[in-house]
Amino acid sequence: MNPQTVQKFSDEFLPEEKELIVLIESSTNGATYYNGAWVPSNDPLAYIEVATGEFYEGNIRLEWLVSDESNWQYYFAPLKAFRIRVRPKKPEHSHPEQRCFMLVAVLEENVTEPRFDSIIEEYNTEVTYEDEDFSLALDREYDWFEGEILYTDEEMQFTVETTDLSELQDILKSFKNATKGKFDRWVATLKVFATEKLTALVNKWQKEADVTAPEITPEHFAQRMSITSILLFEDKRFCIYFDDDDMFWGHAIVVYGDLNGELEEATIEG
Protein backbone atom coordinates (compact mmCIF):
# COMPACT_ATOMS: atom_id res chain seq x y z
CA MET A 1 0.00 0.00 0.00
CA ASN A 2 1.24 3.49 -0.83
CA PRO A 3 2.80 4.98 2.36
CA GLN A 4 1.41 8.42 1.47
CA THR A 5 -2.11 6.99 1.32
CA VAL A 6 -1.62 5.31 4.70
CA GLN A 7 -0.36 8.55 6.22
CA LYS A 8 -3.17 10.61 4.69
CA PHE A 9 -5.79 8.29 6.14
CA SER A 10 -4.04 8.16 9.54
CA ASP A 11 -3.86 11.95 9.68
CA GLU A 12 -7.67 12.13 9.73
CA PHE A 13 -7.65 10.59 13.22
CA LEU A 14 -6.31 11.65 16.61
CA PRO A 15 -3.12 9.90 17.77
CA GLU A 16 -4.65 8.69 21.06
CA GLU A 17 -5.87 5.10 21.19
CA LYS A 18 -8.86 3.82 23.14
CA GLU A 19 -10.34 0.43 23.89
CA LEU A 20 -14.02 -0.02 23.19
CA ILE A 21 -16.46 -2.88 23.49
CA VAL A 22 -18.76 -2.54 20.50
CA LEU A 23 -22.07 -4.21 19.73
CA ILE A 24 -22.11 -4.96 16.01
CA GLU A 25 -25.38 -4.60 14.12
CA SER A 26 -24.45 -6.36 10.87
CA SER A 27 -21.45 -7.80 9.07
CA THR A 28 -19.21 -5.45 7.13
CA ASN A 29 -20.73 -5.11 3.68
CA GLY A 30 -19.23 -2.06 2.02
CA ALA A 31 -16.07 -0.10 1.29
CA THR A 32 -15.24 3.19 -0.43
CA TYR A 33 -12.35 3.87 -2.77
CA TYR A 34 -9.58 5.93 -1.19
CA ASN A 35 -6.51 7.09 -3.12
CA GLY A 36 -5.72 3.70 -4.62
CA ALA A 37 -6.82 1.80 -1.51
CA TRP A 38 -10.16 0.96 0.13
CA VAL A 39 -11.88 2.01 3.36
CA PRO A 40 -14.36 -0.59 4.66
CA SER A 41 -16.72 0.56 7.38
CA ASN A 42 -19.08 -0.87 9.97
CA ASP A 43 -21.75 0.94 12.00
CA PRO A 44 -22.15 -0.61 15.48
CA LEU A 45 -25.31 -0.20 17.52
CA ALA A 46 -23.51 0.86 20.71
CA TYR A 47 -20.18 0.89 22.51
CA ILE A 48 -18.69 1.01 25.98
CA GLU A 49 -15.38 2.77 26.53
CA VAL A 50 -13.30 0.36 28.61
CA ALA A 51 -11.29 2.98 30.54
CA THR A 52 -14.22 5.15 31.63
CA GLY A 53 -17.23 2.84 31.39
CA GLU A 54 -19.02 5.38 29.18
CA PHE A 55 -21.97 3.79 27.38
CA TYR A 56 -23.01 5.27 24.03
CA GLU A 57 -25.81 4.26 21.70
CA GLY A 58 -26.25 6.21 18.49
CA ASN A 59 -24.59 7.09 15.22
CA ILE A 60 -21.25 5.22 15.34
CA ARG A 61 -18.83 4.28 12.58
CA LEU A 62 -15.67 2.21 12.41
CA GLU A 63 -13.32 2.72 9.44
CA TRP A 64 -10.06 1.08 8.43
CA LEU A 65 -7.74 1.03 5.42
CA VAL A 66 -7.07 -2.02 3.22
CA SER A 67 -5.23 -2.49 -0.05
CA ASP A 68 -7.42 -5.22 -1.55
CA GLU A 69 -11.07 -4.63 -2.40
CA SER A 70 -11.75 -8.36 -2.11
CA ASN A 71 -10.42 -8.62 1.47
CA TRP A 72 -11.89 -6.19 3.99
CA GLN A 73 -9.99 -7.83 6.88
CA TYR A 74 -12.64 -7.31 9.57
CA TYR A 75 -16.11 -8.70 8.83
CA PHE A 76 -17.68 -9.17 12.31
CA ALA A 77 -20.70 -11.25 13.34
CA PRO A 78 -24.11 -9.57 13.74
CA LEU A 79 -25.37 -8.81 17.25
CA LYS A 80 -22.08 -9.89 18.83
CA ALA A 81 -19.76 -7.81 21.03
CA PHE A 82 -16.08 -7.24 20.27
CA ARG A 83 -13.32 -5.55 22.24
CA ILE A 84 -11.36 -3.34 19.88
CA ARG A 85 -8.64 -0.69 19.81
CA VAL A 86 -9.51 2.53 17.97
CA ARG A 87 -8.45 6.11 17.32
CA PRO A 88 -11.15 8.84 17.29
CA LYS A 89 -11.59 10.87 14.13
CA LYS A 90 -10.47 14.49 14.30
CA PRO A 91 -13.40 16.92 14.69
CA GLU A 92 -12.59 18.72 11.43
CA HIS A 93 -12.98 15.43 9.53
CA SER A 94 -16.06 14.19 11.44
CA HIS A 95 -19.76 14.47 10.84
CA PRO A 96 -21.08 16.49 13.80
CA GLU A 97 -23.71 13.88 14.66
CA GLN A 98 -21.48 10.83 14.25
CA ARG A 99 -18.80 9.26 16.45
CA CYS A 100 -16.27 7.84 14.00
CA PHE A 101 -13.17 5.80 14.86
CA MET A 102 -10.27 4.27 12.99
CA LEU A 103 -10.22 0.55 13.79
CA VAL A 104 -6.67 -0.34 14.82
CA ALA A 105 -7.16 -3.92 16.02
CA VAL A 106 -9.74 -6.46 17.18
CA LEU A 107 -8.57 -7.61 20.61
CA GLU A 108 -11.34 -10.04 21.62
CA GLU A 109 -14.36 -11.63 19.96
CA ASN A 110 -17.72 -12.73 21.41
CA VAL A 111 -17.42 -10.59 24.52
CA THR A 112 -20.15 -11.07 27.13
CA GLU A 113 -21.57 -7.67 28.04
CA PRO A 114 -24.92 -7.59 29.93
CA ARG A 115 -25.42 -3.89 29.18
CA PHE A 116 -26.08 -4.81 25.56
CA ASP A 117 -28.81 -7.34 26.38
CA SER A 118 -31.70 -4.87 26.27
CA ILE A 119 -30.53 -3.49 22.91
CA ILE A 120 -30.35 -6.98 21.43
CA GLU A 121 -33.78 -7.84 22.80
CA GLU A 122 -35.33 -4.71 21.30
CA TYR A 123 -33.52 -5.26 17.99
CA ASN A 124 -34.95 -8.77 17.73
CA THR A 125 -38.50 -7.61 18.49
CA GLU A 126 -40.55 -7.49 15.31
CA VAL A 127 -42.25 -4.17 14.59
CA THR A 128 -45.03 -4.15 11.99
CA TYR A 129 -47.68 -1.79 10.67
CA GLU A 130 -50.91 -2.76 8.93
CA ASP A 131 -53.94 -0.90 7.64
CA GLU A 132 -56.39 -1.44 4.79
CA ASP A 133 -53.73 -0.52 2.22
CA PHE A 134 -50.34 -1.48 3.64
CA SER A 135 -48.55 -4.29 5.47
CA LEU A 136 -45.06 -3.14 6.43
CA ALA A 137 -42.29 -4.43 8.67
CA LEU A 138 -39.40 -2.52 10.23
CA ASP A 139 -35.95 -3.40 8.87
CA ARG A 140 -33.68 -2.21 11.67
CA GLU A 141 -30.50 -2.62 9.66
CA TYR A 142 -31.65 -0.03 7.13
CA ASP A 143 -33.85 2.02 9.48
CA TRP A 144 -36.96 1.81 7.34
CA PHE A 145 -40.33 0.09 7.00
CA GLU A 146 -40.72 -2.08 3.93
CA GLY A 147 -43.30 -4.22 2.22
CA GLU A 148 -44.96 -4.70 -1.14
CA ILE A 149 -48.01 -3.27 -2.86
CA LEU A 150 -49.90 -4.69 -5.83
CA TYR A 151 -50.08 -2.65 -9.01
CA THR A 152 -51.23 -3.93 -12.41
CA ASP A 153 -51.10 -7.46 -10.99
CA GLU A 154 -47.41 -7.06 -10.14
CA GLU A 155 -45.90 -6.78 -6.66
CA MET A 156 -43.89 -3.59 -6.20
CA GLN A 157 -41.40 -2.78 -3.43
CA PHE A 158 -42.69 -0.08 -1.05
CA THR A 159 -40.33 1.50 1.49
CA VAL A 160 -40.71 4.31 4.02
CA GLU A 161 -37.51 5.71 5.51
CA THR A 162 -38.43 6.04 9.18
CA THR A 163 -38.35 3.88 12.30
CA ASP A 164 -41.11 5.74 14.14
CA LEU A 165 -44.65 4.39 13.87
CA SER A 166 -46.41 7.73 14.32
CA GLU A 167 -44.17 9.34 11.71
CA LEU A 168 -44.83 6.37 9.42
CA GLN A 169 -48.58 6.93 9.72
CA ASP A 170 -48.16 10.62 8.92
CA ILE A 171 -46.08 9.89 5.81
CA LEU A 172 -48.55 7.23 4.64
CA LYS A 173 -51.44 9.65 5.15
CA SER A 174 -49.71 12.17 2.88
CA PHE A 175 -49.01 9.44 0.31
CA LYS A 176 -52.66 8.37 0.32
CA ASN A 177 -53.82 11.97 -0.05
CA ALA A 178 -51.57 12.32 -3.08
CA THR A 179 -52.40 9.01 -4.77
CA LYS A 180 -55.49 7.21 -3.45
CA GLY A 181 -58.13 6.81 -6.14
CA LYS A 182 -55.79 8.45 -8.67
CA PHE A 183 -52.68 6.32 -8.55
CA ASP A 184 -52.69 5.68 -12.31
CA ARG A 185 -52.84 9.41 -13.01
CA TRP A 186 -50.05 10.04 -10.48
CA VAL A 187 -47.80 7.46 -12.13
CA ALA A 188 -48.64 8.90 -15.57
CA THR A 189 -47.59 12.36 -14.36
CA LEU A 190 -44.24 10.96 -13.20
CA LYS A 191 -43.74 9.29 -16.58
CA VAL A 192 -44.49 12.50 -18.50
CA PHE A 193 -42.01 14.38 -16.31
CA ALA A 194 -39.37 11.72 -17.00
CA THR A 195 -39.94 11.89 -20.74
CA GLU A 196 -39.55 15.68 -20.68
CA LYS A 197 -36.19 15.33 -18.95
CA LEU A 198 -34.80 12.21 -20.61
CA THR A 199 -36.18 11.71 -24.15
CA ALA A 200 -33.28 13.57 -25.77
CA LEU A 201 -30.80 11.56 -23.72
CA VAL A 202 -32.36 8.19 -24.52
CA ASN A 203 -32.24 8.96 -28.24
CA LYS A 204 -28.60 9.99 -27.94
CA TRP A 205 -27.81 6.67 -26.25
CA GLN A 206 -29.72 4.73 -28.90
CA LYS A 207 -28.00 6.52 -31.80
CA GLU A 208 -24.57 6.03 -30.26
CA ALA A 209 -25.23 2.30 -30.17
CA ASP A 210 -26.90 2.10 -33.58
CA VAL A 211 -27.14 5.04 -35.99
CA THR A 212 -30.13 3.36 -37.66
CA ALA A 213 -32.10 3.04 -34.41
CA PRO A 214 -35.60 4.54 -34.75
CA GLU A 215 -36.36 7.66 -32.74
CA ILE A 216 -38.10 7.09 -29.40
CA THR A 217 -40.96 9.55 -29.02
CA PRO A 218 -42.01 10.82 -25.59
CA GLU A 219 -45.21 8.79 -25.87
CA HIS A 220 -43.31 5.60 -26.70
CA PHE A 221 -40.83 6.34 -23.92
CA ALA A 222 -43.63 6.60 -21.35
CA GLN A 223 -45.28 3.41 -22.58
CA ARG A 224 -42.06 1.43 -22.12
CA MET A 225 -41.49 2.64 -18.54
CA SER A 226 -42.88 0.45 -15.75
CA ILE A 227 -42.84 1.38 -12.07
CA THR A 228 -40.89 -1.06 -9.87
CA SER A 229 -40.52 0.53 -6.43
CA ILE A 230 -41.46 3.49 -4.25
CA LEU A 231 -39.29 5.02 -1.56
CA LEU A 232 -40.74 7.67 0.76
CA PHE A 233 -38.54 9.86 2.97
CA GLU A 234 -39.12 11.41 6.39
CA ASP A 235 -39.54 14.89 4.88
CA LYS A 236 -42.35 13.52 2.62
CA ARG A 237 -40.19 13.53 -0.45
CA PHE A 238 -40.10 10.46 -2.67
CA CYS A 239 -37.89 8.49 -5.01
CA ILE A 240 -39.73 6.38 -7.61
CA TYR A 241 -37.94 3.72 -9.66
CA PHE A 242 -38.99 2.60 -13.13
CA ASP A 243 -37.75 -0.25 -15.28
CA ASP A 244 -36.27 1.22 -18.50
CA ASP A 245 -37.19 -1.68 -20.82
CA ASP A 246 -33.50 -1.67 -21.81
CA MET A 247 -33.69 1.81 -23.34
CA PHE A 248 -30.76 2.82 -21.10
CA TRP A 249 -29.21 -0.67 -21.19
CA GLY A 250 -30.81 -1.72 -17.91
CA HIS A 251 -30.27 1.41 -15.83
CA ALA A 252 -33.19 2.43 -13.63
CA ILE A 253 -35.17 5.56 -14.46
CA VAL A 254 -35.67 7.48 -11.22
CA VAL A 255 -38.01 10.38 -10.46
CA TYR A 256 -37.62 12.56 -7.35
CA GLY A 257 -40.28 14.83 -5.92
CA ASP A 258 -42.49 15.46 -2.92
CA LEU A 259 -46.00 14.46 -1.90
CA ASN A 260 -47.23 18.04 -2.25
CA GLY A 261 -46.98 17.61 -6.01
CA GLU A 262 -43.60 19.14 -6.81
CA LEU A 263 -41.41 17.09 -9.14
CA GLU A 264 -37.71 17.79 -8.74
CA GLU A 265 -35.57 15.59 -10.95
CA ALA A 266 -35.62 12.65 -13.35
CA THR A 267 -32.40 10.75 -13.92
CA ILE A 268 -30.93 7.31 -14.56
CA GLU A 269 -29.18 5.28 -11.87
CA GLY A 270 -27.64 1.90 -11.34
C-alpha positions as CSV (number, residue, x, y, z in Angstrom):
1,M,0.0,0.0,0.0
2,N,1.2,3.5,-0.8
3,P,2.8,5.0,2.4
4,Q,1.4,8.4,1.5
5,T,-2.1,7.0,1.3
6,V,-1.6,5.3,4.7
7,Q,-0.4,8.6,6.2
8,K,-3.2,10.6,4.7
9,F,-5.8,8.3,6.1
10,S,-4.0,8.2,9.5
11,D,-3.9,12.0,9.7
12,E,-7.7,12.1,9.7
13,F,-7.7,10.6,13.2
14,L,-6.3,11.6,16.6
15,P,-3.1,9.9,17.8
16,E,-4.6,8.7,21.1
17,E,-5.9,5.1,21.2
18,K,-8.9,3.8,23.1
19,E,-10.3,0.4,23.9
20,L,-14.0,0.0,23.2
21,I,-16.5,-2.9,23.5
22,V,-18.8,-2.5,20.5
23,L,-22.1,-4.2,19.7
24,I,-22.1,-5.0,16.0
25,E,-25.4,-4.6,14.1
26,S,-24.4,-6.4,10.9
27,S,-21.5,-7.8,9.1
28,T,-19.2,-5.4,7.1
29,N,-20.7,-5.1,3.7
30,G,-19.2,-2.1,2.0
31,A,-16.1,-0.1,1.3
32,T,-15.2,3.2,-0.4
33,Y,-12.4,3.9,-2.8
34,Y,-9.6,5.9,-1.2
35,N,-6.5,7.1,-3.1
36,G,-5.7,3.7,-4.6
37,A,-6.8,1.8,-1.5
38,W,-10.2,1.0,0.1
39,V,-11.9,2.0,3.4
40,P,-14.4,-0.6,4.7
41,S,-16.7,0.6,7.4
42,N,-19.1,-0.9,10.0
43,D,-21.8,0.9,12.0
44,P,-22.1,-0.6,15.5
45,L,-25.3,-0.2,17.5
46,A,-23.5,0.9,20.7
47,Y,-20.2,0.9,22.5
48,I,-18.7,1.0,26.0
49,E,-15.4,2.8,26.5
50,V,-13.3,0.4,28.6
51,A,-11.3,3.0,30.5
52,T,-14.2,5.2,31.6
53,G,-17.2,2.8,31.4
54,E,-19.0,5.4,29.2
55,F,-22.0,3.8,27.4
56,Y,-23.0,5.3,24.0
57,E,-25.8,4.3,21.7
58,G,-26.3,6.2,18.5
59,N,-24.6,7.1,15.2
60,I,-21.3,5.2,15.3
61,R,-18.8,4.3,12.6
62,L,-15.7,2.2,12.4
63,E,-13.3,2.7,9.4
64,W,-10.1,1.1,8.4
65,L,-7.7,1.0,5.4
66,V,-7.1,-2.0,3.2
67,S,-5.2,-2.5,0.0
68,D,-7.4,-5.2,-1.5
69,E,-11.1,-4.6,-2.4
70,S,-11.7,-8.4,-2.1
71,N,-10.4,-8.6,1.5
72,W,-11.9,-6.2,4.0
73,Q,-10.0,-7.8,6.9
74,Y,-12.6,-7.3,9.6
75,Y,-16.1,-8.7,8.8
76,F,-17.7,-9.2,12.3
77,A,-20.7,-11.3,13.3
78,P,-24.1,-9.6,13.7
79,L,-25.4,-8.8,17.3
80,K,-22.1,-9.9,18.8
81,A,-19.8,-7.8,21.0
82,F,-16.1,-7.2,20.3
83,R,-13.3,-5.6,22.2
84,I,-11.4,-3.3,19.9
85,R,-8.6,-0.7,19.8
86,V,-9.5,2.5,18.0
87,R,-8.5,6.1,17.3
88,P,-11.1,8.8,17.3
89,K,-11.6,10.9,14.1
90,K,-10.5,14.5,14.3
91,P,-13.4,16.9,14.7
92,E,-12.6,18.7,11.4
93,H,-13.0,15.4,9.5
94,S,-16.1,14.2,11.4
95,H,-19.8,14.5,10.8
96,P,-21.1,16.5,13.8
97,E,-23.7,13.9,14.7
98,Q,-21.5,10.8,14.3
99,R,-18.8,9.3,16.4
100,C,-16.3,7.8,14.0
101,F,-13.2,5.8,14.9
102,M,-10.3,4.3,13.0
103,L,-10.2,0.6,13.8
104,V,-6.7,-0.3,14.8
105,A,-7.2,-3.9,16.0
106,V,-9.7,-6.5,17.2
107,L,-8.6,-7.6,20.6
108,E,-11.3,-10.0,21.6
109,E,-14.4,-11.6,20.0
110,N,-17.7,-12.7,21.4
111,V,-17.4,-10.6,24.5
112,T,-20.1,-11.1,27.1
113,E,-21.6,-7.7,28.0
114,P,-24.9,-7.6,29.9
115,R,-25.4,-3.9,29.2
116,F,-26.1,-4.8,25.6
117,D,-28.8,-7.3,26.4
118,S,-31.7,-4.9,26.3
119,I,-30.5,-3.5,22.9
120,I,-30.3,-7.0,21.4
121,E,-33.8,-7.8,22.8
122,E,-35.3,-4.7,21.3
123,Y,-33.5,-5.3,18.0
124,N,-35.0,-8.8,17.7
125,T,-38.5,-7.6,18.5
126,E,-40.5,-7.5,15.3
127,V,-42.3,-4.2,14.6
128,T,-45.0,-4.1,12.0
129,Y,-47.7,-1.8,10.7
130,E,-50.9,-2.8,8.9
131,D,-53.9,-0.9,7.6
132,E,-56.4,-1.4,4.8
133,D,-53.7,-0.5,2.2
134,F,-50.3,-1.5,3.6
135,S,-48.6,-4.3,5.5
136,L,-45.1,-3.1,6.4
137,A,-42.3,-4.4,8.7
138,L,-39.4,-2.5,10.2
139,D,-36.0,-3.4,8.9
140,R,-33.7,-2.2,11.7
141,E,-30.5,-2.6,9.7
142,Y,-31.6,0.0,7.1
143,D,-33.8,2.0,9.5
144,W,-37.0,1.8,7.3
145,F,-40.3,0.1,7.0
146,E,-40.7,-2.1,3.9
147,G,-43.3,-4.2,2.2
148,E,-45.0,-4.7,-1.1
149,I,-48.0,-3.3,-2.9
150,L,-49.9,-4.7,-5.8
151,Y,-50.1,-2.6,-9.0
152,T,-51.2,-3.9,-12.4
153,D,-51.1,-7.5,-11.0
154,E,-47.4,-7.1,-10.1
155,E,-45.9,-6.8,-6.7
156,M,-43.9,-3.6,-6.2
157,Q,-41.4,-2.8,-3.4
158,F,-42.7,-0.1,-1.1
159,T,-40.3,1.5,1.5
160,V,-40.7,4.3,4.0
161,E,-37.5,5.7,5.5
162,T,-38.4,6.0,9.2
163,T,-38.4,3.9,12.3
164,D,-41.1,5.7,14.1
165,L,-44.7,4.4,13.9
166,S,-46.4,7.7,14.3
167,E,-44.2,9.3,11.7
168,L,-44.8,6.4,9.4
169,Q,-48.6,6.9,9.7
170,D,-48.2,10.6,8.9
171,I,-46.1,9.9,5.8
172,L,-48.6,7.2,4.6
173,K,-51.4,9.7,5.1
174,S,-49.7,12.2,2.9
175,F,-49.0,9.4,0.3
176,K,-52.7,8.4,0.3
177,N,-53.8,12.0,0.0
178,A,-51.6,12.3,-3.1
179,T,-52.4,9.0,-4.8
180,K,-55.5,7.2,-3.5
181,G,-58.1,6.8,-6.1
182,K,-55.8,8.5,-8.7
183,F,-52.7,6.3,-8.6
184,D,-52.7,5.7,-12.3
185,R,-52.8,9.4,-13.0
186,W,-50.1,10.0,-10.5
187,V,-47.8,7.5,-12.1
188,A,-48.6,8.9,-15.6
189,T,-47.6,12.4,-14.4
190,L,-44.2,11.0,-13.2
191,K,-43.7,9.3,-16.6
192,V,-44.5,12.5,-18.5
193,F,-42.0,14.4,-16.3
194,A,-39.4,11.7,-17.0
195,T,-39.9,11.9,-20.7
196,E,-39.6,15.7,-20.7
197,K,-36.2,15.3,-18.9
198,L,-34.8,12.2,-20.6
199,T,-36.2,11.7,-24.1
200,A,-33.3,13.6,-25.8
201,L,-30.8,11.6,-23.7
202,V,-32.4,8.2,-24.5
203,N,-32.2,9.0,-28.2
204,K,-28.6,10.0,-27.9
205,W,-27.8,6.7,-26.2
206,Q,-29.7,4.7,-28.9
207,K,-28.0,6.5,-31.8
208,E,-24.6,6.0,-30.3
209,A,-25.2,2.3,-30.2
210,D,-26.9,2.1,-33.6
211,V,-27.1,5.0,-36.0
212,T,-30.1,3.4,-37.7
213,A,-32.1,3.0,-34.4
214,P,-35.6,4.5,-34.8
215,E,-36.4,7.7,-32.7
216,I,-38.1,7.1,-29.4
217,T,-41.0,9.5,-29.0
218,P,-42.0,10.8,-25.6
219,E,-45.2,8.8,-25.9
220,H,-43.3,5.6,-26.7
221,F,-40.8,6.3,-23.9
222,A,-43.6,6.6,-21.4
223,Q,-45.3,3.4,-22.6
224,R,-42.1,1.4,-22.1
225,M,-41.5,2.6,-18.5
226,S,-42.9,0.4,-15.7
227,I,-42.8,1.4,-12.1
228,T,-40.9,-1.1,-9.9
229,S,-40.5,0.5,-6.4
230,I,-41.5,3.5,-4.2
231,L,-39.3,5.0,-1.6
232,L,-40.7,7.7,0.8
233,F,-38.5,9.9,3.0
234,E,-39.1,11.4,6.4
235,D,-39.5,14.9,4.9
236,K,-42.3,13.5,2.6
237,R,-40.2,13.5,-0.5
238,F,-40.1,10.5,-2.7
239,C,-37.9,8.5,-5.0
240,I,-39.7,6.4,-7.6
241,Y,-37.9,3.7,-9.7
242,F,-39.0,2.6,-13.1
243,D,-37.7,-0.2,-15.3
244,D,-36.3,1.2,-18.5
245,D,-37.2,-1.7,-20.8
246,D,-33.5,-1.7,-21.8
247,M,-33.7,1.8,-23.3
248,F,-30.8,2.8,-21.1
249,W,-29.2,-0.7,-21.2
250,G,-30.8,-1.7,-17.9
251,H,-30.3,1.4,-15.8
252,A,-33.2,2.4,-13.6
253,I,-35.2,5.6,-14.5
254,V,-35.7,7.5,-11.2
255,V,-38.0,10.4,-10.5
256,Y,-37.6,12.6,-7.4
257,G,-40.3,14.8,-5.9
258,D,-42.5,15.5,-2.9
259,L,-46.0,14.5,-1.9
260,N,-47.2,18.0,-2.2
261,G,-47.0,17.6,-6.0
262,E,-43.6,19.1,-6.8
263,L,-41.4,17.1,-9.1
264,E,-37.7,17.8,-8.7
265,E,-35.6,15.6,-11.0
266,A,-35.6,12.6,-13.4
267,T,-32.4,10.7,-13.9
268,I,-30.9,7.3,-14.6
269,E,-29.2,5.3,-11.9
270,G,-27.6,1.9,-11.3
